[in-house]
Amino acid sequence: MQELKVIDLGRKDYLSTYELQLELVDKRIRGEIGDVLVLVEHFPPVITLGRSSKKEHLLVGPEVLKELGIELVEVDRGGDITYHGPGQIVGYPILDLNYYGKDLHRLLRLYEEVMLKVVASYGLIGSRKQGLTGAWVGDKKIGAIGVAVKRWVTYHGFAFNVQATLENFSLIVPCGLQDYGVTSLEDLIGRPVPMEEVKERLLKAFREVFGFF
């Protein structure tokens, strides 16, 4: 077991958080730091376009996004288009995959397992979907994943909907999936859930799944 450093940024804009990720990745590559998990709620809200994004999956124009105060950013992670905003816990693990078998597919499954453990801790039945990434409850996605790797050190990561503004997902085709919906923890259990409570459960699950103390 090894120690996990956690950096909780609270609410932070997307681009400065991305710059922090790159700094941490370079330090991890040089062996100056150990594995790190950055947690953040993105504000202002942002729509990000991954390497596989299709322009038609953004359903509104720039003037609508400006009116709503939502940023639009092209990013170097895998995957399609997604939304991040307040009420959503975003995790950016900076991990050296030399310790995890240099296996990206296994990494995705581990991220899914973390989010599914949180779902289960609230008495809900979560699942995976064959051929798709993420954490699901029924046919609705509660947790999305998009990763990038530099010299076998990971960045980008996962987003878990706690009390997210779900109507903002209607501005896009989330992850390019037209046949499935998006949900949040509060939507599913029908009551408010403190973000700090969910964050504690997520950190516990992350440490258990990845073997940190």
Secondary structure, DSSP 4 states (H G I P E B T S, - for coil): -B--EEEEEEEE-HHHHHHHHHHHHHHHHTTSS--EEEEEEESS-EEEE-TT--GGGB-S-HHHHHHHT-EEEE-SSSSSEEEE-TTEEEEEEE-BGGGTTT-HHHHHHHHHHHHHHHHHHTT---EEETTEEEEEETTEEEEEEEEEEETTEEEEEEEEESS--GGGGGGB-GGG-SS-EE--HHHHHTS---HHHHHHHHHHHHHHHHTB-
